[in-house]
Amino acid sequence: MALTRRRRRPLDRSQEHLRDTQLVIIAAEGRQTEHDYFAMFRSTRIQVKVLSADDQNRSAPEYVLERLRAFRERYQLGAGDSLWLMLDVDRWGSGKLAAVAREAKSVGFGLAISNPCFEVWLLYHLTADIRDTNRCRDIEQELRRATGHGYNKSKLKPERFEPHLRAALERAEAKDPSPRGRWPDRLGSHVYRVIRSLPEEALPVD
């Protein structure tokens, strides 16, 4: 049944906010990692909400896109609010990614795609020297070594990455093999595009 009335903007009203607080909505493949990571971004002028994979773990790009579309249809959003599609390259063919990316762009969604996976973005917080690979398990292995304490997708501990955010931004941009592309055609991450869209006051203090 079609929705006839949208709900009010889904601000977390338990947090201090302003009338023009910006909402940043991210639909991601994962169930926990991205949600935990973006919890570090907070201010009275910005709220970031991550739409994680559901209980059925439907993480294919078309399901992630549908999750974002459904959210936009359900809620009243303001002109300053933004919606982002956050995907990994490693599990999907270029044909499927291209179709979903094209549809997302056509309806005004931003793209924040990592090659091979989101963990590349996390690794940029700790080093600029990442071995070129198209396998996420290689990146996760490097991430475990770089943290010195292991890496667990379901227990991210974002405080390990928070002090190195600006270094990650600089490294990801400098290493981006496809800065104008829909996604990196080699190892890289466009997650920095989301971070650069946030007001400075929303970024963690070094």
N, C-alpha and C positions, 0 to 999 in steps of 0.2 A: 504494500500500500504506500502510495506516495506521501511524503511528509508535507503537511499543509502549513505548519507553523514551526519555525526554527527556534531552538532554545537560545537563551541569552549567551553572550560571550562566556566561554568556560574559564574565566579567571579563577585562580585559587584565592578565594576571598579571605582565607585564613592568613595569607601573607599580606604585608603592607603593599599597597599599589596605588597608582594614580588613575584618573579617568582615562588617560590616553596610554596606559600601559600596553606595550606591544606584546602580542602573542606570536610565538614562533612554534609552529607545529611540525614535527618531524615524524614521518612514517618510516620505520626501520625494519630490517629483516629479523634482527635478533630479539630475544625475549628479555634480556637483562642488561647486556653490556652498554649499549647506547643510552639506555635509560639512566643507568648509574653515572655514566660519564657526564651527561648534560645536566645533572643535578647541581654541578658546581657553578652554573651560570644563573645568577639571581640578582635582582635589584628591584627598586620600586617601579622601574620603567620597562622591565622586560620579564616575561615568564616563558620558559621553554617547556613544552609538553611533548613527550615522545610516545608515539603510538606503536607499541611493541607487538610482536607476533602473538596471535591468540593461542588458546589452549590446544588447538589442533595443529599448532606450529606451521601454519600456512605462510611460508616465507618467500614463495616465488614472487618475482617482480610484479606480476599482474595482481596478486593478492595485496601486496604492499600498496600499490597504486589505488586499488579499490578501497582500502582502509582510509586512505587520505581523502578520496573523493566523498566517501560516506560521512566523514567528519565534517567536511565543508558543507555538505547538505544539511547536516543535523543542527549546526550552530550558526548564530549570527556572528560574523567576523567583521572586523573593522578594516578600513583602507590601509592601515599600517601593519596589519597582521601578515605573516608570510607562512607558506606551506612548502615543505621540502620532502623530497623522496631520497632516502638514504639506502643505497644498495651496494652489494659486492659483485665484482665481475666473476669471481672464481667458479661459481656454481652454475652460471647461466651462459648460454650461447649468445653471440653478438646479435643474432637476429631477434631473439626475444628481448634483449636489453634495448635494442634500437627501437622496437615497436613501442615498448613501454615509455622510454625516454621521450619519444616523439609525442606521444599522447600527453604525457605530463607537461611538457613545454607548451603544448597547444592550449592548455587550460590554466597556465600561469604558475605551475609548480616549479620550484627550484630543484636542481639536481645536485646531489652530494654523493658521488659514487667513488668507491675505492677499488683499486686493482692491486692485489687480488681481493683484499678484504679490509674491513674497518681497522684491523690490528696494525696496518701500515701507518694509519694516522696516530695510533697510540705510540708506536715505535719512534715516530718523528719527535716525540717529546723527549726522548732519551738519546737519540743519535741521528746524525745525517747519513751515516755510512751503513746502508742497508743493501744486502746482497740481492741482486735482481733475480726474481723468481715469480712464477705464476701460481705457486702453491701456498695456500694460507697456512698450512701446517709448518712450513719453513719460517714464515713470519712469526708465528706463535712461538716457535722454538727460540728465535732470536729475542723475542720479547721476554721470555722466561730468563734468558741469560742476562739481558740488559737490566731487568728489575732487580736481579739478585735474590728475589724472594719468590720466584715462580709467577705464574699467571693463571688466573681462573676466571673464565667468562662470567660466571654467576656471582663472583665476589671480586669486583674490579678494584676496589680501593682507590677511588679517583684522587685522593690526596697525594698519591705517588706521582701523578701526572700534572696536577694543578700548578705547581711552581714552575713548570717548564712549558706552559702554554705558548708564550710568545716565541720561544725557540722553535716550537712545532710549527707555528704559522710561517715563520721565515723559511724553515727547511722545506715544508710542503710546497710552498709557492716557488722557491728556487729550484726544486727538483721536479716540478710538474712537467711531465712530458707533453701534455695536451691542454694548456691553459685556456684555450678557446673551445675545446672539445666538450662533448656531452659527458665523457668519462675519460680517465687516463688510458692511453693505448698501451702503456707499459706500466711498470710499478709506480704507484703514486696514489694520492688521495685528494679528492675535492671537498672533503669535510671542512677545510679551511674557508670555503665559500660561506658556509653557515656562520662561522665565527666572525668573519669580517662584516657580516650584515648586522651584528649586534652592536648596541651602543657601548662605548668604552667603559662606562660605569658598571656594565653587567659582567665584565671580565674579572676573573680572580686577581687579587693584588699579588704582585710578585713578592 
